[in-house]
Amino acid sequence: MGRPVHLRQPGIDALKGLACLLIIWHHLAFYGPMSDVVYPFAPDLTGWLYDYGRMAVQVFLVVGGFLAARSLAPQGQATYASPGRLLARRYRRLVLPYVVAVAASVAVAALVRPWFVHPSVPSEATLFQLLAHGLLLQDMLEFEGLSAGVWYVAIDFQLFAMSVLLFSLSRRLERRWPGLRAWPVAPGLMLTVIVCAASLFLFNNDSRWDMAGVYFFGAYGLGMLAFWAGNSNRWASWLLFIGLLAGTALLLDFRGRLLVALAVAFGLVFLQRYASGTGVPRWPQRQLAGLGKISYSVFLIHFPVCLLVNAVVSYFWPAHLLANVAGLLAAFALSVGAGSVLYRNVESRASLYSGRLKFRFVA
């Protein structure tokens, strides 16, 4: 390892933007009822978005792992001194815009519930349900989600926490047995591979674990390995190892989501090695990169926006094709606009406030 790391990579932002776009359209196809009106006229496109659009989540998982490795352990060893403060910072950055989006979802659901009867409308929220959402425990406590995608926020925090704890454990092991520092492979990297393999071969094959981070750590871990591969002079050997690890898991139990994760991991290695990160991306990369920058806020806020548009269009034009097509397009555009507002006024400020917390980084 030892290549320079670019802190801003438009290619990665563009990838996140594309995934965000697919997730919004997946939910528009999934929740209806506007998509129900459009479906007979575009069954292939609507069906594809319904069945496969959700796989874009794998992009966020792999990219999340890539960025976690870059910030926590760019050489496979922890570069932070206080895991507790780091987790508190992460929680704050995730939860502040998340709480605003959940509040918007609760408000929109209460507004449309009297005149829009549809399964996509969340039930009236209870106090314990709201508390569970605030603590990112709603799925583990078996509460109904108050918005689409809230499960991912909890999983993202779990995955980040698992990574922090893994690297903290590896540092403790190195202090206990200093000889580990002479190993050709850092203990933190080895622990990551072990947990990643356990997820790919065991936990990710059992849907009973799909509310826990360990179910998704296979894709997240591939992203971490992709960062170390792209930052290594022996990147070809890394690619071979990543391919063997994920390829064996695919041979034993083929999962389309894992194939997507592997493709994204390989793509990130290419971006890390060959994208300078300093050039101005061309259209449509520029637009996708801009969407990627605000993708978390868009991801959070798009459900209440789409729910409101669905309710209005269904109430006034329940069977009008053009009105429902226009409604789908308006829901998408308004989701991006609302996400931009949430990013500027909440998410970016949450990141700023979190950045003011004092951390002591170690070499």
C-alpha positions in Angstrom: 0.0 0.0 0.0 1.0 3.6 -0.3 -0.7 5.3 -3.2 -2.1 8.8 -2.5 -5.8 8.9 -1.6 -8.0 11.4 -3.2 -10.6 12.7 -0.7 -13.1 13.7 -3.4 -13.7 11.3 -6.3 -16.4 12.4 -8.7 -16.6 8.9 -10.1 -17.7 7.5 -6.7 -20.2 10.4 -6.3 -21.6 9.6 -9.8 -22.0 5.9 -8.8 -23.9 6.9 -5.7 -26.1 9.2 -7.8 -27.0 6.4 -10.2 -27.8 4.1 -7.3 -29.9 6.9 -5.7 -31.8 7.4 -8.9 -32.6 3.7 -9.2 -33.8 3.5 -5.6 -36.2 6.3 -6.0 -37.7 4.7 -9.1 -37.8 1.3 -7.5 -39.9 2.8 -4.7 -42.1 4.6 -7.2 -42.7 1.3 -9.0 -43.1 -0.7 -5.7 -45.5 1.5 -3.7 -48.0 2.7 -6.3 -50.7 3.5 -7.0 -49.4 5.7 -9.9 -47.2 2.9 -11.1 -50.2 0.5 -11.1 -51.9 2.8 -13.7 -48.7 3.0 -15.8 -47.8 -0.7 -15.5 -50.1 -2.0 -18.4 -48.5 0.5 -20.8 -44.9 -0.1 -19.7 -44.9 -3.6 -18.0 -41.2 -4.4 -18.8 -39.8 -1.2 -17.4 -42.1 -1.1 -14.4 -41.5 -4.8 -13.7 -37.7 -4.4 -13.9 -37.7 -1.4 -11.5 -39.9 -3.4 -9.1 -37.8 -6.5 -9.2 -34.3 -5.3 -9.7 -34.1 -1.6 -8.7 -33.6 -2.6 -5.1 -30.2 -4.1 -6.0 -28.9 -0.5 -6.2 -28.6 -0.8 -2.4 -25.5 -2.9 -3.0 -23.8 0.1 -4.4 -24.3 2.1 -1.2 -23.1 -0.9 0.9 -19.9 -1.4 -1.1 -19.2 2.3 -1.4 -19.8 2.6 2.3 -17.2 -0.1 3.0 -14.8 1.6 0.7 -15.1 5.0 2.4 -15.0 3.4 5.9 -11.6 1.7 5.0 -10.3 5.0 3.7 -11.2 6.9 6.8 -10.7 4.3 9.5 -7.7 2.2 8.4 -6.2 3.2 5.0 -3.2 0.9 5.7 -5.3 -1.8 7.4 -4.5 -0.4 10.8 -6.7 1.9 12.9 -5.9 5.6 12.6 -8.2 6.8 15.4 -7.8 6.9 19.2 -11.4 7.1 20.5 -13.9 4.6 19.1 -16.7 5.9 21.4 -16.4 9.5 20.1 -16.1 8.2 16.5 -19.4 6.3 16.9 -21.1 9.2 18.5 -20.0 11.4 15.6 -21.3 8.9 13.1 -24.6 8.6 14.9 -25.1 12.3 14.9 -24.3 12.7 11.2 -26.8 9.9 10.3 -29.6 10.7 12.7 -30.1 14.4 12.4 -31.3 14.4 8.8 -32.9 11.0 9.4 -35.1 12.4 12.3 -36.3 15.3 10.1 -37.2 12.8 7.3 -39.1 10.5 9.6 -41.0 13.4 11.0 -41.9 14.5 7.5 -43.1 10.9 6.8 -45.2 10.9 9.9 -46.7 14.3 9.1 -47.5 13.3 5.5 -49.0 10.0 6.5 -51.2 11.8 9.0 -52.3 14.3 6.3 -53.2 11.8 3.7 -54.5 8.9 5.9 -58.1 10.2 6.1 -58.6 10.3 2.3 -55.9 8.0 0.8 -56.4 4.3 1.7 -53.4 2.4 0.5 -50.9 -0.1 2.0 -48.0 2.3 1.5 -49.4 4.7 4.1 -47.7 4.0 7.5 -49.9 3.4 10.5 -50.2 6.1 13.1 -46.9 6.2 15.0 -46.7 5.4 18.7 -44.3 6.9 21.2 -42.3 3.6 21.6 -42.2 3.3 17.8 -40.7 6.8 17.5 -38.2 6.1 20.2 -37.2 2.8 18.5 -36.6 4.7 15.2 -34.5 7.4 16.9 -32.3 4.7 18.4 -32.2 2.8 15.0 -33.7 -0.3 16.6 -37.0 -0.4 14.9 -36.4 -3.6 12.9 -34.8 -5.5 15.8 -37.7 -4.6 18.0 -40.1 -5.5 15.2 -41.8 -2.1 14.7 -43.3 -1.1 11.4 -41.0 1.3 9.5 -42.3 4.8 9.4 -40.6 5.5 6.0 -39.0 3.5 3.2 -35.3 2.9 3.7 -35.2 3.6 7.4 -33.8 0.0 7.8 -30.7 1.0 5.8 -29.8 3.8 8.2 -29.7 1.3 11.1 -27.7 -1.1 9.0 -25.2 1.6 7.9 -24.6 2.5 11.6 -24.2 -1.2 12.6 -21.7 -1.8 9.7 -19.6 1.3 10.6 -19.7 0.3 14.3 -18.5 -3.3 13.4 -15.6 -1.8 11.4 -14.6 0.5 14.2 -14.7 -2.4 16.7 -12.7 -4.7 14.4 -9.9 -2.2 14.0 -9.9 -1.4 17.7 -9.6 -5.1 18.5 -6.8 -5.5 16.0 -4.9 -2.6 17.7 -5.3 -4.2 21.1 -4.0 -7.5 19.7 -1.0 -5.7 18.3 -0.3 -4.1 21.6 -0.7 -7.4 23.4 1.6 -9.2 20.9 3.9 -6.7 19.2 5.2 -9.3 16.8 1.9 -9.1 14.9 3.1 -5.8 13.5 5.8 -7.6 11.5 3.2 -9.7 9.7 2.9 -9.1 6.0 -0.9 -8.6 6.4 -2.2 -6.3 9.1 -4.4 -7.9 11.8 -7.2 -5.5 11.1 -7.3 -6.5 7.5 -7.3 -10.2 8.4 -10.2 -9.7 10.8 -12.1 -7.9 8.1 -11.6 -10.8 5.7 -12.8 -13.3 8.3 -16.0 -11.4 9.1 -16.6 -10.7 5.4 -16.2 -14.4 4.6 -18.5 -15.3 7.5 -21.2 -13.0 6.1 -20.8 -14.2 2.5 -20.9 -17.9 3.3 -23.1 -18.0 6.4 -25.2 -15.0 7.5 -26.1 -13.6 4.1 -27.7 -17.0 3.2 -30.1 -16.8 6.1 -32.9 -14.2 5.9 -33.4 -14.3 9.6 -30.3 -12.1 9.9 -31.4 -9.4 7.5 -32.1 -6.9 10.3 -28.4 -7.2 11.4 -25.3 -5.7 10.0 -23.5 -9.0 9.8 -26.0 -10.0 7.0 -24.7 -7.2 4.9 -21.1 -7.1 5.9 -20.1 -9.3 2.9 -20.9 -6.4 0.5 -19.5 -3.8 2.9 -16.3 -5.9 3.3 -15.9 -6.2 -0.4 -15.9 -2.4 -0.5 -13.2 -2.2 2.1 -11.1 -4.8 0.3 -11.6 -2.8 -2.9 -10.1 0.3 -1.2 -7.0 -1.6 -0.1 -6.7 -3.2 -3.5 -6.8 0.1 -5.3 -4.3 1.6 -2.8 -1.8 -1.2 -3.2 1.0 -1.8 -5.7 -0.1 -5.5 -5.8 -3.6 -4.6 -7.0 -3.8 -7.5 -9.4 -3.3 -10.0 -6.6 -5.9 -8.2 -4.6 -8.4 -8.4 -7.5 -7.7 -12.1 -7.8 -8.4 -12.6 -4.1 -11.6 -10.6 -4.1 -12.8 -12.5 -7.1 -12.0 -15.9 -5.5 -13.7 -14.9 -2.3 -16.9 -13.6 -3.8 -16.9 -16.0 -6.7 -16.7 -19.1 -4.4 -19.7 -17.7 -2.5 -21.6 -17.2 -5.7 -20.8 -20.8 -6.8 -22.1 -22.2 -3.6 -25.2 -20.0 -3.5 -25.8 -17.7 -6.4 -27.2 -14.3 -5.4 -27.8 -11.5 -7.9 -27.2 -8.9 -5.2 -23.7 -10.4 -4.5 -22.9 -10.3 -8.2 -23.7 -6.6 -8.3 -21.6 -6.0 -5.1 -18.6 -7.8 -6.7 -19.0 -5.7 -9.9 -19.1 -2.5 -7.9 -16.0 -3.6 -5.9 -14.1 -4.2 -9.1 -15.3 -0.8 -10.4 -14.1 1.0 -7.3 -10.6 -0.5 -7.7 -10.5 0.9 -11.2 -11.7 4.3 -10.0 -9.1 4.3 -7.2 -6.2 3.5 -9.5 -7.1 5.4 -12.7 -9.5 8.3 -11.8 -7.6 11.3 -10.8 -10.5 12.7 -8.8 -9.5 16.3 -9.8 -11.0 16.7 -13.3 -14.4 18.1 -14.0 -16.7 15.2 -14.9 -18.7 15.5 -18.1 -22.4 15.2 -18.6 -24.2 13.1 -17.3 -21.5 12.3 -14.8 -21.7 15.9 -13.5 -25.4 15.6 -12.8 -25.0 12.1 -11.3 -22.1 13.3 -9.1 -24.2 16.2 -7.9 -27.0 13.8 -7.0 -24.5 11.5 -5.4 -23.3 14.3 -3.1 -26.9 14.7 -1.7 -27.9 11.1 -2.1 -28.3 10.4 1.6 -30.7 13.3 2.0 -32.6 12.3 -1.1 -32.8 8.7 0.1 -34.2 9.8 3.4 -36.8 12.3 2.2 -38.1 10.8 -1.0 -40.7 8.5 0.6 -42.9 11.2 2.1 -42.6 13.2 -1.1 -43.6 10.3 -3.2 -46.4 9.3 -0.8 -47.9 12.8 -1.0 -47.7 13.0 -4.8 -49.2 9.5 -5.0 -52.1 10.5 -2.8 -52.9 13.7 -4.7 -52.7 12.2 -8.2 -54.7 9.1 -7.0 -57.4 11.4 -5.5 -57.9 13.7 -8.5 -56.9 11.5 -11.5 -57.1 7.9 -10.3 -57.0 6.3 -13.8 -55.7 9.0 -16.1 -52.5 7.7 -17.8 -50.8 11.0 -18.6 -51.6 12.5 -15.1 -50.0 9.5 -13.5 -47.0 9.6 -15.7 -46.6 13.3 -14.9 -47.1 12.4 -11.3 -44.2 9.9 -11.3 -41.9 12.4 -13.0 -43.0 15.1 -10.5 -42.4 12.8 -7.6 -38.9 12.1 -8.7 -38.1 15.8 -9.4 -39.6 16.9 -6.1 -37.7 14.2 -4.2 -34.4 15.5 -5.6 -35.4 19.1 -4.7 -36.5 18.2 -1.2 -33.3 16.2 -0.8 -31.2 19.2 -1.8 -33.0 21.3 0.8 -32.5 18.7 3.5 -28.8 18.4 2.6 -28.2 22.2 2.7 -30.1 22.9 5.9 -29.6 19.7 7.9 -27.1 17.1 6.7 -24.3 19.4 5.8 -24.7 21.2 9.1 -24.7 18.0 11.0 -21.5 17.1 9.3 -20.0 20.5 10.2 -21.0 20.2 13.8 -19.7 16.6 14.0 -16.4 17.8 12.5 -16.0 20.2 15.3 -15.8 17.4 17.8 -12.1 16.9 18.9 -10.5 13.7 17.8 -6.9 12.6 18.3 -5.7 10.6 15.3 -2.7 8.4 15.6 -0.2 7.6 12.9 
